[in-house]
Amino acid sequence: MQTNSSPSLNACVFGASGGIGAAFVRRLHAEPDIARIYAGARSTIEAGPKVRPFSFDLSDEVSISEAAQKIGPPDLAIVTTGMLHSADVQPEKSLKMQTPEAYAAAFAVNTIGPALIGKHFLPQLPKDRRSIFAVLSARVGSISENRLGGWHAYRASKAALNMIIRNFAVEMARTHPQAIVVALHPGTVDTELSQPFQRGVAPEKLFTADYAAERMLQVLSELTPEDSGQLFAWDGARIPF
């Protein structure tokens, strides 16, 4: 992945123990221009020669701040954390199913956590060269494309994340003109997050985590600072907010 001409780039992956996060670490490990991969998770992860594991808790800002101080300036930072369902939360099929607990859980993981990572890592992006800060969002977070309704908390949390990315991009353009801040839609990926909702998904539309990571890295490699603040799909298509 050519983020710039330097042969010694630093990458950072948040959520490296998840399906897509681990796939990003594997794909980046194979890139010759990546020198180090800081892989953040709450649990132990497999580490290759380039991988530097670190611990963080998405709900603990102190742990995020400490990670930023230890890691230093990344050329590429990817936030792969996310929540669609849990033992206590399921996507709502109607407005009657809404609960404060579902909204609180969705926003904590899908919106507030990535925002706090941006708070502490975006200022550390290098000012003298191209850099990338990317978060995993979702097409269902697009307000203009919503035709089905439902999934209220998840949709709202991803729509809010998209707005935060736009805000970050506007601010970063003033201080880091070569920085690219974007949201990514990975498609439907065969991970624990999507498994209960894969019925009806065509086989060719259900991606492996490695394929999704490969495609998203390709998209990132082709973006320019003019693309900052946007939401892009795994195939490079821009998704309107």
C-alpha positions in Angstrom: 0.0 0.0 0.0 1.7 3.2 -1.2 0.7 5.9 1.3 3.8 7.8 0.3 7.3 7.0 -1.0 8.8 6.3 2.4 10.0 2.7 2.9 9.4 2.9 6.7 5.8 3.6 7.4 4.0 3.1 10.7 0.5 1.7 10.7 -1.9 1.4 13.6 -5.0 -0.9 13.8 -7.6 -0.5 16.5 -9.6 -3.7 17.1 -6.9 -6.0 15.9 -8.4 -9.0 17.6 -11.6 -8.8 15.5 -12.2 -10.5 12.2 -11.6 -7.4 10.0 -9.0 -5.9 12.3 -6.9 -9.1 12.3 -7.2 -9.2 8.5 -5.9 -5.7 8.2 -2.9 -6.6 10.3 -2.2 -9.6 8.1 -2.5 -7.6 4.9 -0.3 -4.8 6.2 2.3 -7.3 7.4 2.7 -8.3 3.8 3.3 -4.8 2.5 7.0 -4.0 2.0 6.6 -0.3 2.7 5.1 -0.9 6.2 7.8 -1.1 8.8 5.7 -1.5 12.0 2.1 -2.3 12.7 0.8 -1.3 16.1 -2.1 -3.7 16.8 -4.5 -2.6 19.5 -6.9 -4.9 21.3 -8.2 -5.8 24.7 -7.2 -9.5 24.3 -3.9 -11.2 23.2 -3.3 -11.2 19.5 -0.8 -13.2 17.3 2.2 -11.0 16.5 4.4 -11.2 13.5 7.9 -9.7 13.2 6.5 -6.2 12.3 3.6 -6.3 14.8 3.8 -4.3 18.1 0.7 -5.3 20.2 -0.8 -2.8 22.6 -3.7 -2.8 24.9 -6.6 -0.3 24.9 -10.2 -0.1 26.0 -12.6 1.7 23.7 -14.6 2.9 26.7 -11.5 4.2 28.6 -10.1 7.4 27.3 -7.1 7.2 29.5 -6.0 3.9 27.8 -6.4 5.6 24.4 -4.4 8.6 25.4 -1.6 6.4 26.8 -1.5 4.4 23.6 -1.2 7.6 21.6 1.8 8.7 23.7 3.5 5.4 23.4 3.0 4.8 19.7 3.8 8.2 18.3 2.9 9.5 14.8 1.3 6.9 12.6 1.2 7.2 8.8 -1.9 5.1 8.7 -4.5 4.5 11.5 -7.5 2.3 11.0 -10.3 1.9 13.5 -12.1 -1.4 13.0 -14.1 -1.5 16.2 -17.9 -1.8 16.0 -21.0 -3.3 17.4 -24.3 -4.4 15.7 -25.6 -6.8 18.3 -24.8 -8.4 21.6 -26.4 -10.7 24.1 -28.5 -7.8 25.3 -28.9 -5.7 22.1 -30.4 -6.7 18.8 -31.1 -4.5 15.8 -34.6 -3.1 16.0 -37.2 -4.1 13.4 -39.7 -1.4 14.5 -39.7 1.8 16.5 -41.5 0.0 19.4 -38.3 -2.0 20.0 -36.1 1.0 20.8 -34.5 1.2 24.2 -32.2 3.6 25.9 -29.8 0.8 26.6 -29.5 -0.1 22.9 -28.7 3.5 21.9 -26.2 3.9 24.7 -24.4 0.7 23.7 -24.3 1.5 20.0 -23.1 5.0 20.4 -20.5 4.1 23.0 -18.8 1.6 20.6 -19.7 2.9 17.1 -19.4 6.7 17.7 -17.8 7.8 21.0 -15.0 5.3 21.0 -13.7 6.1 17.5 -14.2 9.9 18.2 -11.9 9.6 21.2 -9.3 7.7 19.2 -9.4 10.6 16.7 -9.1 13.1 19.5 -5.8 11.6 20.6 -4.3 10.2 17.3 -5.3 12.8 14.7 -3.0 15.5 16.1 -0.1 13.1 15.9 -0.4 12.5 12.2 2.7 13.9 10.3 2.3 17.3 8.9 4.9 17.0 6.2 3.6 14.1 4.2 0.5 12.1 3.3 -1.3 10.3 6.1 -4.6 8.5 6.6 -7.0 8.1 9.4 -9.9 5.7 8.5 -12.8 4.3 10.5 -15.2 1.4 9.6 -18.7 2.8 9.1 -21.6 1.3 7.2 -23.8 2.0 4.2 -26.8 1.8 6.5 -25.5 4.9 8.2 -26.3 6.9 5.1 -29.4 9.1 5.7 -30.0 9.7 2.0 -29.8 6.0 1.1 -32.1 4.8 3.9 -35.2 3.2 2.3 -35.9 0.4 4.7 -35.9 2.0 8.2 -35.3 -0.2 11.2 -32.0 -0.8 13.0 -32.5 2.6 14.7 -29.6 2.6 17.2 -27.1 1.1 14.8 -28.0 3.4 11.9 -28.0 6.5 14.1 -24.6 5.6 15.6 -23.0 5.2 12.2 -24.7 8.3 10.8 -23.2 10.2 13.8 -19.8 8.6 13.1 -20.0 9.8 9.5 -20.6 13.4 10.8 -17.7 13.2 13.2 -15.4 12.1 10.3 -16.6 15.1 8.3 -15.9 17.4 11.2 -12.5 15.9 11.7 -11.6 16.3 8.0 -12.6 20.0 8.1 -10.4 20.7 11.1 -7.4 18.6 10.0 -7.3 20.3 6.6 -6.3 23.5 8.5 -3.3 21.9 10.3 -2.5 18.8 8.3 -3.3 19.6 4.6 -2.0 16.2 3.4 -4.0 14.2 5.8 -6.9 12.0 4.6 -9.7 11.3 7.1 -12.4 8.9 5.8 -15.0 6.4 6.7 -15.2 3.0 5.0 -18.0 0.6 4.3 -16.5 -3.0 4.1 -19.5 -4.7 2.6 -21.1 -7.7 4.2 -18.1 -9.6 5.8 -18.3 -13.1 7.2 -17.5 -12.2 10.8 -19.2 -12.6 14.1 -20.8 -9.2 13.7 -22.8 -10.2 10.6 -23.4 -13.9 11.0 -26.9 -13.6 12.4 -27.9 -11.4 9.4 -26.3 -13.3 6.5 -29.5 -15.1 5.3 -30.4 -13.8 1.9 -27.0 -12.4 1.2 -25.8 -13.7 -2.2 -22.6 -15.7 -1.9 -20.7 -13.3 -4.1 -21.7 -10.5 -1.8 -20.5 -12.2 1.3 -16.8 -11.3 1.7 -14.0 -12.9 3.7 -12.3 -10.6 6.1 -9.1 -10.8 4.1 -10.8 -9.9 0.9 -12.5 -6.9 2.5 -9.3 -5.7 4.1 -7.5 -6.0 0.8 -10.1 -4.1 -1.1 -10.3 -1.3 1.5 -6.5 -0.9 1.6 -6.6 -0.5 -2.2 -9.3 2.2 -1.9 -7.2 4.0 0.7 -4.1 3.9 -1.5 -6.0 5.8 -4.3 -7.5 8.5 -2.2 -6.2 12.1 -2.1 -6.7 14.9 0.5 -9.6 16.1 -1.7 -11.4 12.9 -0.7 -11.1 13.6 3.0 -14.4 13.7 5.0 -16.2 11.2 2.8 -17.6 7.7 3.1 -16.2 5.1 0.6 -17.4 1.6 -0.1 -15.0 -1.4 -0.5 -15.1 -1.0 -4.3 -14.1 2.7 -4.2 -17.6 4.1 -4.7 -18.5 7.2 -2.7 -21.5 6.7 -0.5 -23.5 9.9 0.2 -24.1 10.8 3.8 
